[in-house]
């Protein structure tokens, strides 16, 4: 792999991720062994996996790698518990003006800052009924988080399981930022378990 492409795909994240794995008592997989850089972190409600994802996007006649940092955990399949969260932006405010409705949790500052979607609004309200979790989202959330159906082309790669993912654009190389993302994801996973999700 060329030096520039290697820098783009891995940046200076490897030492940071390896140190983070040690900090959280996770298992570090070094990509030099022919694997993807990966940290598996023990959690009371199933392991949390931190990985780098590269998606190739066609731009004109050129394929461009788009890099993301992804935290993943597995949840039992339940379509009533699927949801997504993202930060509100100009496009979401225009969509709301045209009548698209989001789920609100009766916290005006939170409702204005985030777009909540879900198959069962009461489940999403229960998830964010915890003021401490809402405060953590206001302070530390970036990217998008969701429990989603991973069925594609009529096949399910993980029958009975849906992925719960926090996807952040770019490769996180800052240890404090990585820790905040992990703590937010772990707190959400714990809250999901508390409400039966």
N, C-alpha and C positions, 0 to 999 in steps of 0.2 A: 504494500500500500504506500502510495506517495506520501512524503512528509507533510505536505499541505493538507491532503485529504485526511490523514491521520490526526492532524491538529484540529481540523474542523469537526471530525466525528468524536474525538476523545477530549479535545482541549487539554486543560490541566486538571481535569476532574478526577483522574484515577487515584492520585494520592489522597485527595479529599474524601473520596468515596471509601477508600480502604480504611482511613482513619475513622470515618463515620461508622463503618461496620464494627470496628473495635469498640467504639463508644457505646453503641446500642446493643452490644453482644450479638451482632449478626454474623452471618457467614458470608465472606467475601469471595467472589469468583473473579479471578484475574483474567482479562481478555487475552493475555499473552498465551494462555493454554488452549487457544482455538475456540474459546467461548465468548459470549457477550459479557461485558462488565455487568456484574449483578451483585446485589446485596439482598440476602434473605434474613429478615428480622423476626424473631419470635414475638408473638402477641397472644394474649389470652384467648382470642377468638379466631385464631388461624394466622399463619405466617403472612407477613407483609413483604412483598418483593419490590425492590427498587431496580429499575433498568433504564437503559438509554434506548430510545427507539429512533430508527431512521426510516423515513418514508421518502421514496423518490417521487418527485413531482415533475411532470413534463411542462416546461416553459418554452414555448416555441419549438425549436428542434433540440433543446438541451434538457437533460435530466438533472434536476437540482435536488440534493439531499436536504430534507427538512428534519432537524433533530429535535427530539422532545425528551423530557425526563418524566418517567411514569412510575407511580406507586400503585401496586395492585394487591388486592386480597380477593379471595373467593367467597361468595355468598350463595346459600341455597337458592335455586331458581324459585321465584315467586313474582309473577308479573305485577302484582299489586304493590310490590316494594321497589319497583324501578323508578328512578328519579334522576334529575340532573340539576347542577348548579353552575352558574357562570356569573361573572360580573356584568352589571347593566352597562350599556354603552349607548351611543347615539342611535344605532340601528335598532336596538331593543326598545328604545323610547318611541321611535317612529312606528314600530310594529304594534306597540301598545296603543298608540294613538289610533291606529287602524282597527283596533278591536281585539288584538290578541291578548288573551288573559293569562297572567302568571299566577302562581300560588303565592298568597300573602300570609304572613305569620303574625300580623297585628303588632309589628314593631316598625314604625314608619321609616326610621333610618335604615334598618336592615332591608325592608321591602324595596326601598328606593335604590339601594346599592347592588342588589342581587336579583337574578332571574332564576326562579325556582320552577321546575317542571316535574310532573310526575303522574303516574297512572292513577294514584290514589291521593288526592289532596290532603286528607286527614292524616295519612302516614307521613307526608312531608312536613305538615304542621307539627306533628308530634316529634319528629326528628329535630326540628329547629325550635321546639318549645323550650329548650334549655338555653337560658340567657348566657351562660359561660361559653357555650359553643358558638352562639351568634357573635359574641365579643371576639372570640378567636378568629372567626371568619372575617370580621371587619378589619382586624389587625393584620392577618397573615395570609389570607386567601389570594391565590393567583391561579390562572389556568381554568380548568373545568374539572368537575368531579361528578361521577355518575355510577349508578348500577345499571347495566344495560344488558340487553339480550345479545348474546354472541352467536346466535343462529345466522348462518349465511348459506344461501343457495340450498335451502331445505335440509341442511345438515347442522348438527350442533356439536362443535368440537369438545365440549365439556358438558355432557348430559347431566341435568340436575344441578348445575352450577352456573352462576352468572358472575362475570367479573365486576368488581368494584374498583374503579380507577380514578386517580388524580393525575391529570395530564397537564404538564407545564411546558410551554414552548421554550425551546433552547435547552442547552446542557447546563445544569446547575453546578457551578464550580466553587461557590461560596459555602463554607461549612455552616455558618449561621442560617443562611437561607435554606439550605438542605434540611437542617434540624427543624426549622419552623414548619416547613412543608410536611415533614414526617409527623411531627406532633399534631398538626391539624388533621392529617389523614387518620392517625391512630385514635384521636379523640372522636372522630366521626364514626369509625369502626366500632368503638366501644359504645357510643350512643345508639348505633343501629342495633347492637345486641340487646341493650337495655329496653328498647321498645319492641323487640321481637322481630327485627328486620334481618 
